[in-house]
Amino acid sequence: MFFNMSKPKVLVVSGEPSGDVFAAGLISSLKKLDNGINPDIYAMGGKNSEDAGAELIADIKELSVMGFTEVLLKLRTIKKVLSNLSNWIELNKPDAVILVDFPSFNFKIAKLANKLKIPVAYFIPPKIWASRYGRIKFIKKYIKFVITIFPFEQEIYKKEGVESYYFGNPLYILKKKDFLSADLSKYDETSKLLNEKYPVISFLPGSRKTELKHHSQRIIDSVLLIRESYKKAFFIFPFRKEIDFSYFKSAIESSPAFKKDMYLFTDSIGFALSSSDLIITASGTASLEACFYGKPVIIFYYLNYLTYILAKILVRIKYAGLINILADDLVVPELIESKFTPQNIFNEADKFLKDDGYRKTVLNKISAVISTLDAGVNPFDAAAGIIYDKIIKYA
């Protein structure tokens, strides 16, 4: 009798910085599965996936786009990456494919994998509750099971007959890891400086180049307006190492009104958000991550006009911020499109900084929503376990 002693091959596919962070957590957990099997993991991803132990076969650097018009501009690049990745799958035939968010691209990968009889799991499946609910038909046909990161999502998929699991939201683990892994000693002098400043405000401008271009001048003008009333205000701009924020950095440093003693760039999200009195963030994963730090949050976003009009037609939800979507209520302020002005940013910030009652009320609401996202287990480890039990061990 002969046994196949080769290690299983797993392909993990993400398509943008936030997805790469989640993919990396899952890859780390897959690599440490306590079952004597250490799978060979390949990825379309970024530095996080690579650092977690995956061999990169495609880099997401050039794929980070948001919205319909931005996708059109990158169509040639996207097609090239898709073609290369598809060729790799056909040649190497991995034993399992794990998709992470990025549905328009990942659906094509799922279809190919299905054709080759490769089982597919979806970690962070499409937000069908927000738009394009009809995608559920595709998921039923091509995806073996989904692992959601919001409790209500699992119920939606279950109701539709899709095998689904929920192990809590990975941001709990990412927040802890980001803070504990940071070399905080290098911020000792900065921490002393921050003790003399008020308010300390973190701005999270977004991660995509298009976001940074749309948001830069509005953020600059907002900072200067806040400084007019709060002379000791200090601003932190945190960006993860894999983000190309050169456009934003250049815009800040070339502004003559910005003095070096009033702002800081850092790659430690944990240090920045835990040190802040207020967090002002672009809508997206970062806006929910910000809510894990027990600080008041303001959400903003500005889109290409055509993208905004199309989104208004297609999106089925009332709110932009994930914390508000989860609560089905306006827990934190949202300044979207025409409402994202420096004056509106200042007005909302001023209210948080001057009205203790309002601040405490909002913080209590944030805390109540965040508590619903803890399932009492490590979401990455639990997800890796179910992927092993359902797919990998049969490879």
Buried (B, 14 or more C-beta within 10 A) or exposed (E): EEEEEEBBBBBBBBBBBBBBBBBBBBBBBBBEBEEEEEBBBBBBBBBBBBBBBBEBBBBBEEBBBBBBBBBEEBEEEBEEBBEEBBEBBEEEEBBBBBBBBBBEBBBBBBBBBBEEEBBBBBBBBBBBBBBBBEBBEBBEEBBBBBBBBBBEBBBBBBEBEBBBBBBBBBBBBBBEBBBEEBEBEEBEEBEEBBEEBBBBBBBBBBBBBBBBBBBBEBBBBBBBBBBEEBEEBBBBBBBBEBBBBEEBBEBBEEBEEBEEEBBBBBBBBBBBBBBBBBBBBBBBBBBBBBBBBEBBBBBBBBBBEEBBEBBEEEBEEEBBBBBBBBBEEEBBBBBBBEBBBBEBBBBBBBBBBEEEEEBEEBBEBBEEBBEBBEBEEBBBBBBBBBBBEBBBEEB
